[in-house]
Amino acid sequence: MEFSIKSGSPEKLRTGAIVVGVFESRKLSATAAALDAASKGRIADIVGSGDMEGKAGGTLLLHKLPGVAADRVLLVGLGREKDFGLKEFRDAVAASMRALKDTGAADAVVALAETAPRKLGVIGALRQAALIALDVSYRYEAPGQGRKAPDKTGLGALAFTLPKKTDAGKAESALAQGAAIGRGMSLTKTLGNLPANVCTPTYLAEQAVALGHSHGIAVTVLDRPELEELGMGSFLSVSDGSRQPPKFITMEYRGGKKSDAPIVLVGKGITFDTGGISLKPGEGMDEMKYDMCGAASVLGTFQALAEMKLPLNVVGLIPTTENMPGGKATRPGDVVKSMSGQTIEILNTDAEGRLILCDALTYAERYDPACVVDIATLTGACIIALGHVTSGLMANDDALADELLAAGQNAWDRAWRMPIWDDYQDQLKSNFADMGNIGGRPAGSITAACFLARFAKKYKWAHLDIAGTAWKSGKDKGGTGRPVPLLTHFLLDRAGKL
């Protein structure tokens, strides 16, 4: 989808559809009022008759309005004006995109930036609108069935009008940022949606290499012999039951000064999680192909980062493997040695994500990072605590935690901070190793983060538990692309580009 800025009188814009807003009091937005005047009160008559009350998310499609050059006018409800905020703006854009998909319009003009909430602003609204347009229009294409023919009736171009006194250069930049984030989300969704017999550790590594070639990112893939030499016994213990070889992917984006310390993103890449010897229940196990969404979000973020050409140095680390049962699989009660030298008693092989992440966190030390953020579908306990609305956030640095929380709020990809006080560390005690890999049922998400914190003491670190937000189940089953918006807004803020 192509994005652009349109100027000129709204009634004279020749396009397949023009989108305008109506508040719940049946108050027309400025552009809607201009179209109403051009059509000699036709919109006001329709709204006044009760066909469009302005309730949030409602839409009404009008054809061939007199005095209006656009083929269609799409009215979208904005809800109560006094309650109109970021969520309501996003909902209005999403509703309009869904409605446009059902029309034959090949292009459209969206005139909703004029209604942008004050805290968001016009520039932020444009970034969000482009992101949402790509999010709503995302379509998964199954592998092995041939590429689907392009939808000839699909929306291919989207233009946005600007309120007066808006900086056109900043507006264009915001659209480009939103489009880059949207494409990064699409990559993340697709990698998550792929079946595990396609999206193997080797496949993830190939995608990282391809991304590096197309965007100038240095990519290195380490195999088992190199991982053994590094002493990544914790990571390798998870891979022992699988026929798929483990991979450790490093990605280096160099957009900042050579002397700038990098931001390191670490993504959990379990391409399928059976639970290992501690086998999961069969029901819903198909969704364990999504256990690599942390890795997918790092790849999606790197795509957006490279497209936006942010002046930062960013490193991506992706430990990736399957977690399978088998004759060579790690057993409950086994003790393994991590790259850090700390030993771990494996009390439950289904608590495997932390076992691959801990070695990646130790590996991150070599970059002398400005900060490290790991992203993982780590614990079902996080879903019990926070549901599917917000990601869990734990950190050893308050300023870093505040940055990530603010980025999530600005992107509407929110996180909620949970404690990792030393009081919880006692739950990880082991009689046979430096620690156990689980701390029991109480505070499961917190003790998982406390485990990781033991390997992240040499730098500022944060952990995002995305078990409840990375994908949806049921009729809408599929990857969400989260937390790519949070991560990219965090990087944009670090780069001074918001």
Buried (B, 14 or more C-beta within 10 A) or exposed (E): BEBEBBEEEBBEBEBBBBBBBBBBEBBBBBBBBBBBBBBEEBBBEBBEEEEBBBEBBBBBBBEEBEEBBBBBBBBBBBBEBEEBBBEBBBBBBBBBBEBBBEBEBBBBBBBBBBBBBEEBBBBBBBBBBBBBBBBBBBEEEEBEEEEEEEEEEBBBBBBBBBBEEBEEEEBBBBBBBBBBBBBBBBBBBBBBBBBBEBBBBBBBBBBBBEBBEEBEBEBBBBBBEEBEEBBBBBBBBBBBBBEBBBBBBBBBBBBBEEEEEBBBBBBBBBBBBBBBBBEBEEEEBEBBBBBBBBBBBBBBBBBBBBBBBBEBBBBBBBBBBBBBBEEEBBBBEBBBBBBBEBBBBBBBBBBBBBBBBBBBBBBBBEBEBBBBBBBBBBBBBBBEBBEBEBBBBBBBBEEBBEBBBBBBBBBBBBBBBBEBEEEBBEBBEBEEBBBBBBBEEEBBBBBBBBBBBBBBEBBBBBBBBBBBBBBBEEEEEBBBBBBBBBBBBBBBBBBEBB
